[in-house]
Each structure stands twice: as structure tokens, then as C-alpha cells.
């Protein structure tokens, strides 16, 4: 609480100094002091420079426009024990972690720091849903249903153009019938115990003059790289989509949440303003 006391004293002094030259002695209402918020921002070392610049400018706006004190731990590859010790020594009201690659250590850190409200903001998709165990943890992520819709629409648009496709999958991940009807079974290559899958795929691609090879099941990256040597377009439908996020809207939403005291725990999805678009890589 020493850190919060210092913040409040500095804030009080600034108000007193600004009042010099006016009549009477300024009175600082207790509710003003109590409304002072403190924020810790932690960002990944994988964020682009434009995103980092956006975050920095927003933090300054929060301080000047809303009297929100902040600290920024930038360019982090993980949240380690020394950072957790530092975090627990200061009474942050809200802690933001931006960068999907920081999620694992951030979730562990939030479990050790129960006094702050943690919000993790996803910047890229992952194949696994992050666990939320703590009541002081919120995760803002790309909507998995929206991602599934993007994949489905992309395939439907491609098939509507009568493009010939070769499918690569496992037996336990069958191709939907509307994408590959039974009469086109010779357009499917199964990877189950199939050491000759590449030669089969190469042969079918040449035979059907296919322009696309689509993986419909998670595989090692080497499979896709080898398929690309056939010389046609290769897409992995199971890979995370590329997200274009609107950080102005995302950070504005966090500010409204803080000033309105509407923070909630659990997993939420970016809304239509925060998510610009999802693209298949």
C-alpha cells in the first residue's frame, strides 16, 4: 500500500499546485482520490512496432485524460518469477497482457497475484483454448466460431468457381460431403499409415489438373512444405487464421470497462469493431 499512498500524495500535490493563485484553500474530495486507478501493461516481444506505438500513445491518453497511473513492461518473452515478485509488491488495479505467446506464464502469474484484475488480449489465434482457473482472470480472444465460418465460406467460394481440389486428411477427420462428395473420393489422400502419401498426392494432382491442395487435419509443417513442391497452392484449414485487429477499439473498450467498473472474469470474444478481419494464410 506504500506505492498507492505515494501515488495519491503526488496526485494531491499536483491539484494543490494547480490551484495556486485562486481564492481559498482547495479541498480534495475523498472520492476523487479513491477513483485513481493504476494499470500495469505487459506486452510481448513479438508485437509489431505500429501496435506498440499505439499502445504507448493510448497509455499516455489514459494518464492525461483519465488520471490513470501506469507502468509498462514491454518486449517480454515470458512473465518470470522476478516480474511476479515485482507485480505483487505494487497494488495494480488492472493488469493487461498483450500477446498470445505470453498467455501460459500470464495465467500462472494471475493465479499468484489475486489482488489485481488480469486481462489477457490475444493477438493471434491458437489451436488450444486457454484455461481460465482464477476469478481474477479475463481473456479476450478471437471468436472460434467466426474463424470456423471464415474457413467454411472460403472453401464454398472456391468450390463455387469449379476449382479442382485435392484433399489431405486422416480417416478420423473426414472431408464434409458437401465439399468432397463420394464420387470424388479419388480426390482424397489419407495419411493413416500411408508412407506413400506424397507420391499419391502428386499423381492425383497431375491427373486431375488440380490447382489446390487442402489439408483438413493437423499435421507436421513438413507435410505442407513437401506438398508445396508439387507446384500448386497449398492451404492448411486447421492452421490458425491471420487476424487483423483494431487496437483503437480494443483499448477504448478496456478504458470504458475500467471507468465503468464493468470488468468480468472468463473468456470473451472480440466484437465486430475490435476484429477487422480474419484471413486464411
C-alpha positions, 0 to 999 in steps of 0.5 A: 500500500506504500506505492498507492499512498505515494501515488495519491500524495503526488496526485494531491500535490499536483491539484494543490499546485494547480490551484495556486493563485485562486481564492481559498484553500482547495479541498480534495474530495475523498472520492476523487482520490479513491477513483485513481486507478493504476494499470500495469501493461505487459506486452510481448516481444513479438508485437509489431512496432505500429501496435506498440506505438499505439499502445504507448500513445493510448497509455499516455491518453489514459494518464492525461485524460483519465488520471490513470497511473501506469507502468509498462513492461514491454518486449517480454518473452515470458512473465518470470518469477522476478516480474511476479515478485515485482507485480505483487509488491505494487497494488495494480488495479488492472493488469493487461497482457498483450500477446498470445505467446505470453498467455501460459506464464500470464495465467500462472502469474494471475493465479499468484497475484489475486489482488489485481484484475488480469486481462489477457488480449490475444493477438493471434489465434491458437489451436488450444483454448486457454484455461481460465482457473482464477476469478481474477482472470479475463481473456479476450480472444478471437471468436472460434466460431467466426474463424470456423465460418471464415474457413467454411465460406472460403472453401464454398467460394472456391468450390463455387468457381469449379476449382479442382481440389485435392484433399489431405486428411486422416480417416478420423477427420473426414472431408464434409460431403458437401465439399468432397462428395463420394464420387470424388473420393479419388480426390482424397489422400489419407495419411493413416499409415500411408508412407506413400502419401506424397507420391499419391498426392502428386499423381492425383494432382497431375491427373486431375489438373488440380490447382489446390491442395487442402489439408483438413487435419493437423499435421507436421509443417513438413507435410505442407512444405513437401506438398508445396513442391508439387507446384500448386497452392497449398492451404492448411484449414486447421492452421490458425487464421491471420487476424487483423485487429483494431487496437483503437477499439480494443483499448477504448473498450478496456478504458470504458470497462475500467471507468465503468467498473464493468470488468468480468472474469472468463473468456470473451470474444472480440466484437465486430469493431475490435476484429477487422478481419480474419484471413486464411494464410 
